[in-house]
């Protein structure tokens, strides 16, 4: 949003209101009227630019959501392939620890995208008692719906993120707009197969937003930013608020402008067109069309331009009883608070993740410090044993070679 800035929407509003002062002071001055029109165009273009940039980033998030879903598919496929290898060797008595470790790494990576639960299925045959078997991976909806099986033995499902129109989520947010805003619809799940086919049917074939557990997984975070469920989400909400600001501003300004009269004595026309940040435009280019007068035929009258300027400080019921600029500033303030919360949550989550990882590593991994301590202990024990052998060797040497035999 680049605020505060010399080129942002807030500054464009300030320049627009300020340009009215010259028209108020000299309503007949064509130059002042032309500046007012130019500043109106600049304000409209600021909204257009902001809308374009927000949708561009929203589209990038859509692409990232699509890429992340493909990454999940790759992980599921790799886990199923490892299961297949384990099924082939375990019945012969082998314990493929390297495959177990590789599979565990993939499960950890999968859980970064979407929370899953696992269960183990023994391979049978002459499998060793400590053999882990194949892994079944399931997603359990947070709202208590049917579990979705993602991996079962050598079979695996395939995920696809789609918008509310049923097309793949991507960077073209305008084509995916519902009620004006792009929205995530669901994650479609194919039936299990090797490769995916109608091999093992899933109880549910979609994961909806409400199925995802709050605050868990990269996919959910991307969806929260991209947008979902009737315009909810970081970017749709900001776009809706900007559109609400534009709609109320254009309506109020046009209503007052059309109540005045231009330099030819004609009733004023709309100063702006459009109702959203995307399509707002300055509607007039002729300085004579600026309806500064409150009375027809009085070119030097400035009653209406005064009323237009007064809109700057007027509160708007549709904008939480704030002025146009204070409403926009509140959006920036709320965004700043969310940004600080995001930074704090990221730090806390990283710290907690590290603690859990260290705790798990203390149980299942090799501690280099512990191994070094043991190495030093063994080294000292070896040195002590060597010293003891040397003492015994020297003692025997003294007894055998240094002591005479009495009576001989």
VEXVOVO-31713 format. One record per residue (C-alpha): x, y, z. Coordinates in steps of 0.1 Angstrom, whole numbers, plus 5000, padded with zeros to 4 digits. Layout:
// VEXVOVO-31713
XYZ...
This chain:
// VEXVOVO-31713
500050005000503150225003501750455029502650715040503850825006504051124983502350924956499750724974495950754976496050965007498251224991496151214959493051294981494951584997496051724964492551694950490951884979493752144978493152204941489652334949491052624968492052814937488652754921486952884953489153194952488753254915485853054900486353214866490053104863490252834837493752724849492452644884489552444869492052254847494252174877491152034896490351804867493951684865494051614903490751424899492351214872495351154894493151044923491250804900494550664886495850614921492850394928493250214895496950144902496350024937493649784925495949654898498849594922496749424948495249194922498649124907499949004941496748814947497248634914500848554924499448394956497048194934499948064914501747974946498747794959498647594926502347514928502047414965499247174956501447024930504246994955501846804978501046564949504746504944505246424981502246184981503546014950507045974966505645824998503545574978506645474958508545414991505645215004505945004973509644944978509044855015506244605005508744434982511644385007510044355042508444015036511943875030513143975064514844295055514544615076515044905052515845185077517045415049513545395033511845455067514045775072513245905037509545845043509646025076511246325060508546335034505846315060507346615079507446805046503846715039502746845073504047185064501447215037498447025053498046855086497646475082497546165104499345845098498945475105501145175098500144845081502344545085503744385053503244015064505243725051508543675069508744045079511044125109509244205141510644555141509644625105507444925102505344825072503545055048502145395058498545515053498145885053494746055059493446405062490746445089488446755084488446995113484647015112484246635118483546525082484646205065488346135065490146165031492745905024495746045006498145745006497345385011500145145004501345204968498145394959497945774962495446054956495946374935494946724947493847024926493047364940489947514921488047844924484347884930483847854893485547514892488547624872492147584885493347864908495948064889497248414884494348544864492048674893489648854870488648534853488148374887486048644902482748564920480748874929483649084918486448904937488548604931487848314956489247974964486547714960487947374972490747124968489446844946490746494956490946214931490345854941493445654951495345484923498745384911498945604892495745784903492645614889489445464902491145204923490145284959487245534963487545824988484745885012484946255003486246394971486846754982488546955010486647275016487947585035485947485067487647145066491047295072492147345108492647715117496247825117497747505104499447445071500847645042497847575020495447735045497748045048497748095011493948045009493548305037495548555017494048474983490448474994487548245000483848205011482148514999485048764996486748675029490548685030493348945032493249064996489549044988488749225020491149505012489849524976486249544989487049825013488750024986485749964963483350074991485450394995485350464958481650394955480750634984483150904972481950894936478350904946478751184970480851394948478751344917475551414936476951754947478551834914475351774894473552014918475752304905476152484872479052524848480352844832477752814804474952804829474252434823473452184850476452004862477351654850479051364867482551454876483651084879482450754864482850404878481950254911485050054920488850114924489249934891487050144869486850494885487750764859487451144857484451194834485151554823488051714805486652064796487352314824484152484816482252174827483352214863480052304881481552554906478452784906475452734928473252954905472752924868474353204848476653334876480053234864481853394893479653214919481552964941478752824962478852474948482552434947482552524984480052254991482252014971485252104992483252055023482951685015486551655026485551685063482151535061481651195078480150915058477650665073478650405048482350445058481950385095481150755101484550855090485651095063487050965031490651005041490350895077488550585065491450515041493950585069492150335091492550065064496350135065496350125103494549795104496949655078499849765099498449585129497949265109501449295097502849315132500749025143501948825114505648895123504948805159503148485150505848385126508448425153506448245179505647955156509347925145510447915181507847655190508747445160512447455169511647345205509547055193512146955167514846965194512746755217512146495191515746495181516746425217514746105215515445975181518546145167522246125175523646395198527046505187527746635222526846305237528846105212531846335219531546285256531345905251534445925228536446105255535245855281536345555259539645735251540445775288539445425296541745305268544545515281543945375316543945015303547145075283548745215314547744915335549144675309552344875309552644845347552044475346554444435317557144625336556444425368556844095351559944225334561444315367560443985384561643765356564843945345565744155375565443915404567943625409566943275418568243185454570342865458571442825422
